[in-house]
Amino acid sequence: VQLQASGGGLVQAGGSLRLSCAASGSIFSAYTLAWYRQAPGKQREWVAHITTGGAIVYAHSVKGRFTISRDNAKNTVYLQMNSLKPEDTAVYYCNALNPAWDRNYWGQGTLVTVSS
């Protein structure tokens, strides 16, 4: 699987962005899809994931503001980010995981900068 993330940019606090991550090369629907982020000087942290069956879990810090979704027909996972805060500033990475196949793929990251 090759993952290509896009949609990052500069936005003011309170604004919105929609990240996309397009996949190619494998059976997209067989993977749990996730978004992670890494702020400057910090470790990468999990943000949200959506399973093959559509179950969704969010990190507490983004719950109620971010929405993850997937379109298996388009081989794409999305992250709608609303009410953005300066502390959301980070490089956002998409991830595709299938433990049964021992497959774990990362996209290249897209930078989100939220100004105060």
C-alpha positions in Angstrom: 0.0 0.0 0.0 1.2 3.5 -0.9 -0.4 6.4 1.0 -0.4 10.0 -0.1 -1.7 12.6 2.4 -2.8 16.0 1.4 -4.9 18.9 2.6 -2.6 20.5 5.2 -2.0 24.2 5.4 -2.2 27.3 7.5 -5.4 28.2 9.3 -6.5 30.5 12.0 -7.7 29.2 15.4 -11.3 28.2 15.1 -11.0 27.3 11.5 -11.3 24.0 9.6 -9.3 21.8 7.4 -10.0 18.5 5.7 -7.1 16.1 5.3 -7.2 13.3 2.7 -5.1 10.2 2.3 -5.3 8.3 -0.9 -4.1 4.7 -1.1 -3.0 2.5 -3.9 -1.5 -0.9 -4.4 -3.6 -3.2 -2.2 -7.0 -4.1 -0.8 -7.8 -0.8 0.9 -11.0 -2.1 2.6 -9.0 -4.7 4.5 -7.1 -2.2 6.5 -7.8 -0.2 9.7 -7.1 3.4 8.8 -5.7 5.9 11.3 -4.4 9.4 11.6 -1.5 10.3 13.8 0.2 13.6 14.4 3.6 14.8 15.5 4.1 18.3 16.9 7.5 19.9 16.9 9.7 18.4 19.6 7.1 15.8 20.6 6.5 12.2 19.9 4.0 11.0 17.3 0.6 10.5 18.8 -2.5 8.7 17.6 -5.5 10.9 16.7 -8.2 8.6 15.5 -8.9 5.4 13.6 -11.6 3.7 11.7 -11.8 -0.1 11.4 -12.7 -2.2 8.4 -16.2 -2.5 9.9 -16.5 1.2 10.4 -16.0 1.4 14.1 -14.4 4.8 15.1 -12.4 5.9 18.1 -10.9 9.3 18.8 -8.3 10.7 21.1 -9.8 12.7 23.9 -8.0 15.8 22.7 -9.9 15.9 19.3 -13.2 14.2 20.2 -16.1 16.3 19.2 -13.9 18.5 16.8 -12.4 16.0 14.4 -14.2 13.4 12.2 -12.6 10.5 10.5 -14.2 8.7 7.6 -13.3 6.4 4.8 -14.4 5.8 1.2 -13.4 2.4 0.1 -14.6 3.0 -3.4 -12.1 5.9 -3.7 -9.4 4.2 -1.5 -9.3 7.3 0.6 -9.5 8.2 4.3 -10.4 11.7 5.5 -10.0 13.7 8.6 -12.3 16.7 8.9 -10.9 19.0 11.5 -13.1 21.7 13.0 -12.6 24.3 15.7 -8.9 24.0 15.3 -6.6 25.1 18.1 -2.9 26.2 18.0 -2.1 23.0 19.9 -3.4 21.0 16.9 -0.3 22.3 14.9 1.6 19.2 13.8 2.5 17.1 10.9 -0.4 14.7 10.3 0.3 11.2 9.1 -2.1 8.5 7.8 -1.6 4.9 8.6 -3.0 1.6 7.2 -2.8 -1.4 9.4 -3.7 -5.1 8.9 -2.2 -7.1 11.8 -3.3 -10.5 10.3 -1.2 -9.8 7.2 1.6 -8.2 9.2 1.2 -5.0 7.2 1.6 -1.5 8.5 2.0 1.5 6.1 2.6 5.2 6.7 1.9 8.2 4.4 4.5 10.9 4.1 2.7 13.5 6.3 1.0 16.8 5.7 1.7 19.9 7.8 -1.1 21.6 9.7 -0.4 25.0 11.2 -3.0 26.7 13.4 -2.3 30.4 14.2 -3.6 32.1 17.3 
